[in-house]
Amino acid sequence: MTKFNDEFIHEVKNHWIENKGKVKYVAETGIHLKRTTSKKYGLQDLADHFNITEGQARRLLYVKSKGEQNERKL
């Protein structure tokens, strides 16, 4: 398992908080019935931005944050 330093973890979390759910682009799809679909910023986009895998990004956001909450309670 890859270890990440605390600065990188905070950078990833802050970037996720700032961009989570923002619309990346809106596209018009459909042949007979035209629809507009919007692509939102997701976990795979976060992983691509920092050049890590999606599993590593998920671990940084969710697993590491639970560990920090346990440390705060002590």
C-alpha positions in Angstrom: 0.0 0.0 0.0 1.3 3.4 -0.9 2.0 5.9 1.9 1.1 9.5 1.4 2.4 12.5 3.4 0.0 14.7 5.3 0.4 17.7 3.0 -0.6 15.7 0.0 -3.6 14.3 1.8 -4.8 17.8 2.8 -4.2 19.0 -0.7 -6.3 16.2 -2.2 -9.1 16.8 0.3 -9.2 20.5 -0.2 -9.3 20.0 -4.0 -12.1 17.5 -3.6 -14.1 19.9 -1.4 -13.7 22.8 -3.8 -14.6 20.8 -7.0 -17.0 18.0 -5.8 -20.2 18.0 -7.8 -19.3 20.9 -10.1 -20.3 20.6 -13.7 -17.4 19.9 -16.0 -19.3 20.2 -19.2 -22.7 20.0 -20.8 -23.2 18.0 -24.0 -26.2 17.5 -26.3 -26.9 13.9 -27.0 -29.5 11.8 -28.8 -30.3 11.3 -32.5 -34.1 11.8 -32.7 -34.8 13.3 -29.3 -32.2 15.8 -28.3 -31.1 15.8 -24.6 -28.6 17.7 -22.7 -26.4 15.8 -20.3 -24.0 17.3 -17.8 -20.8 15.6 -16.6 -20.0 16.4 -12.9 -16.6 16.3 -11.3 -16.2 12.9 -9.7 -13.7 10.6 -8.0 -12.1 9.4 -11.2 -11.5 13.0 -12.2 -9.8 13.7 -8.9 -7.6 10.6 -9.4 -6.7 11.7 -12.9 -5.8 15.2 -11.7 -3.4 13.9 -9.1 -2.1 11.0 -11.2 -3.2 8.4 -8.7 -5.6 5.5 -8.9 -9.3 5.7 -8.1 -8.8 3.4 -5.1 -6.0 5.5 -3.7 -8.2 8.6 -4.1 -11.1 6.9 -2.3 -8.7 5.8 0.5 -7.3 9.3 0.9 -10.8 10.8 1.2 -12.8 8.3 3.2 -10.5 5.9 5.1 -7.9 8.5 6.2 -10.6 11.0 7.3 -12.2 8.3 9.6 -8.8 7.8 11.2 -8.4 11.5 11.8 -11.8 11.6 13.5 -10.8 8.8 15.9 -7.6 10.7 16.8 -9.7 13.9 17.5 -11.9 12.0 20.0 -8.9 10.9 22.0 
